[in-house]
């Protein structure tokens, strides 16, 4: 990216990284406000917006992953099973 603020040009990767960051921020915000909304209509709007952001975030992430701009690795099956058991125990403890 060009560092001169007067004629900054963003490349595709910069734009996608910014989109991903913004979607993550929106998802975080909606997940904070949604549980505290008491009006059913507002809850529905927040839920719809949250779901739309989650879908958009995944689309941006998936495209970045396809382009090699956001590399991930698959978790080994034992780690997946351990995480599943851990969160099941937490769920049970919380009632």
N, C-alpha and C positions, 0 to 999 in steps of 0.2 A: 504494500500500500504506500502511496506517495505521502510523505510526512509534511508537505507544505500545506498549511490549512487553507490557503487562498485558492488552491486548485486540487483539492483532494479528490482522488478517483478511487472508488471502491470496486474491487473485483468481485466476481461471483461468489467466491468463498467468503469474503468479508460480509457480503450482503446476507448470505445464508447463516453465518454465525450470528449476526445481529438478529435475524428473524428467530433463530432458535432461542437466543437469550430472552427476547421479548415474550415469546410463547411460554417459556419456563416461568418468567415473572408473572404473567397473567394467570397461569395455572396455580401458582403459589398464592396469589391474591384471592382468587376464587375459592381455593380450599380453606382459606382463613375466614372469609366472609360467609360462605354457604352454611356452615353449621350454626351460625349465630342469627340467621334470618328467620324470623317468626311468621312473616306473611307468606302464605302458600304461593301466591302469584310471584313474589320476589324470589322465593326459593326455586320456582320452576325456571325463571329467567336465568338465575345464577347457575343452575344445573345445566341448562341448555348451553350457556356460554362456556362453562367449564368443559363440557363434552366436546364442543366445537374447537376449543383451544387444544385439548388433548389430541384430537384428530389432526389438527394443523401441525402441532409440535411433532407428532410422529412422522407426518409427511415430510417435513423439513429435515428431521433427523435421518429418515430413510434415504432421502436424496443425497444428503451429505455423506452418508455411509457408502452409497453406491459410487460416489465420486472419489472416495478415498480420503475425504476431509474429516471424517469422524470415525475412527477405527474402534471396533469393539472386538471382544473375544467371547466365545461361548464358555459358560461356566461348566466345569466338570459335573457330572451327574451326582457324585457324593456331596458336593457343595450345595447343589440345588435341594437335595433331600434334607440336608442339615438345616438349611434356611427354612424350608417348609415346616420341619418339626419345631424349630425355635419359635416361629410365629404362631403355630398352632398352640404351643404351650402358653404363649403370651395371651392369646385369645381366650383360652380356657381359664387362665388366672384372672382375667379381667371380667369374666362372667358373661 
